[in-house]
Amino acid sequence: MGTIVTEARCPSWVAEASSYFDRVISALIDDESADSYVRESAVSALSRLEQMVKFKGG
């Protein structure tokens, strides 16, 4: 069973998740063998992730 996310734990969880997704998305952006649409979508997703983290105060 997974960890229960409480309101007190939420900021920490968001920081951990955004760090993980940042690494995954960045890997897609840097993968020259990936389809150009996938890479462009990853660039857009990374931008949205960064905006969300700033909005949430992370």
Buried (B, 14 or more C-beta within 10 A) or exposed (E): EEEEEEEEEEEEEBEEEBEEBBEEBEEBBEEEEBEEEEBEBBEEBBEEBBEEBEEEEB
